[in-house]
C-alpha cells in the first residue's frame, strides 16, 4: 500500500470519535445537474457488507464531498455515480488530479446516461491519458471473490456487455469506471429494484473486491 494512502487512512481514523475509529469513504458531489445523489442506500450497504465479509473497518455512513474540496484528501476512496451531466471546473479537475496522483482512488459507476459526460470531464483531469478496458485477469476481479469473466452485469438495459475501464498512473490503477453494469443498483436496498438475492450478492462481492483492491494495492 502506498505511503500516502496509509497516512490518509490513519488521519481518517483519527478524525472520528474514539468509540468509532473507522476509516471514512465518500460520495463525490459534482456540478452539471446530474444526479450525483442517486442510489442513496448503495454505499451504506456496501460498507456493511465489506465490514462483515472482508474485515474492513469503514465508518458505516459515507461522507459527501465536493470534487473541488481540499477535504477530499481525507478519504482513500471516493465514489461517483449518476444518470446525467457532469461538469468539473478547472479547479475541480486540478484538485481531483492532485488527489489521484497523491494516492487517492476514484470509483465511478455509470447508472446509465452519464458515460459521455464522465469521459469528457476525466479528459479535463488527465488530458494525456485514456480510459483503458481492464482484462478479466486484472487483480480487482480476483480478490476475496473470483470473477473469471471480469465485471458482472447487474441490470440489463440495451443488450451491451458490462465493461470496466481504468486510468493508470505508471502501474497504479487510480480510477475504475464501470459501464453498462449498474453495480451500484445491485448494492441498493432489495426493495428498490427487487433484484434477486443472488444478483445483489454478486454486486456486493464485486464491490468488496474493489474496496479490498484499493486498500491493499
Helices and strands as residue ranges (DSSP letters): H 3-15, G 18-20, E 26-29, H 42-53, E 63-66, G 70-74, E 78-82, H 90-101, E 106-110, H 115-125, E 132-133, G 139-141, E 163-169, E 172-179, H 183-187, H 190-193, H 197-216
